[in-house]
Every structure is written in C-alpha cells, then in structure tokens.
C-alpha cells in the first residue's frame, strides 16, 4: 500500500484539528451532524500585560462564561510559544474562543446576565478587546 508522504505542516494541522475535535464532544457532534457553527473569538490586551495576577483574574472571569447555555464549547488561551513570524500577532495576552449553533445563540450570550457581570467585574483589567465572529462555510 502506498501512503502519500505528508509534510510537517500538514501533519501538525491535521493533528491539531483532530485534537480539538476529540477534546470537545460538542464540536465533534456538531461537525458530524453537518451543522454550521458561529465562532466567536475574542482577544484581550491587559492594561498591565506583565501581570500574572491580572491575567489569572481575567481567565477566572472568562471561565464563568461557560455557565451560559448557548455556548457549545469554550476555549481560553494565552500566547503559545511558537515561531515568531511577521504574520503572527503576539501583542495580546488572553483569548477566548466560543462555539455557538447560530447567531441567535450568540445573541443570547451577548445579552446574558453572566456575560454582563463578566464585563462589569473584569473590564477594568483590559485596555483593548478585538472580536472576530465567523460562520462555518
């Protein structure tokens, strides 16, 4: 049997996708069902970017958002120690990636009391927030 030789990038990309799907049954179920999800990716720049305490507090606050029923999966992250390249933005400190079934679910999240409490209680920690919303194609 002949197997196509893959390059390192293809292997890493395939492994990362497989790992993300395996790590989240909600994502895997949606993908298997052919649902097109809305992804909500938020990047935070801390007012005190070198403060481990502020970063930990923000992460603590982001974890509270998991209590919102329309969030199908939640990933909270910090900068990875990957190769520094011109196309990679390393200026942020914390990110969160949420998966919703649709725009209506994302709207429930935006208006939810837990989200409003998060903004009220933790917004003093950040100087900038950038949001990317995307739909599956």
Residue pairs with C-beta under 8 A, 6 or more apart in sequence:
6 14
20 27
21 27
21 28
21 31
22 28
24 73
24 99
26 72
26 73
26 99
27 37
27 72
27 73
27 99
30 37
30 72
30 99
30 101
35 101
35 136
36 135
36 136
36 137
37 72
37 99
37 100
37 101
37 102
37 135
37 136
38 99
38 100
38 101
38 102
38 103
38 105
38 106
38 133
38 134
38 135
38 136
39 97
39 98
39 99
39 100
39 132
39 133
39 134
39 135
39 136
40 97
40 98
40 99
40 100
40 106
40 109
40 131
40 132
40 133
41 95
41 96
41 97
41 98
41 131
41 132
41 133
41 134
42 95
42 96
42 97
42 129
42 130
42 131
42 132
43 92
43 94
43 95
43 129
43 130
43 131
43 132
44 58
44 92
44 93
44 94
44 95
44 96
44 125
44 126
44 128
44 129
45 91
45 92
45 93
45 126
45 127
45 128
45 129
46 54
46 55
46 58
46 93
46 94
46 125
46 126
46 127
47 54
47 124
47 125
47 126
47 127
48 54
48 125
49 93
54 125
55 78
55 93
55 94
57 122
57 125
58 93
58 94
58 122
58 125
58 126
59 76
59 78
59 94
61 118
61 121
61 122
61 125
62 74
62 76
62 94
62 96
62 118
63 76
64 114
64 117
64 118
65 71
65 74
65 96
65 98
65 109
65 114
65 115
65 118
66 74
67 114
68 108
68 109
68 112
68 114
68 115
69 108
70 100
70 101
70 104
70 105
70 106
70 108
70 109
70 112
71 98
71 99
71 100
71 105
71 109
72 98
72 99
72 100
72 101
72 105
73 98
73 99
74 96
74 97
74 98
74 99
75 96
75 97
75 98
76 94
76 95
76 96
77 94
77 95
77 96
77 97
78 93
78 94
78 95
79 90
79 92
79 93
82 88
84 90
92 130
98 106
98 109
100 106
100 109
106 133
109 115
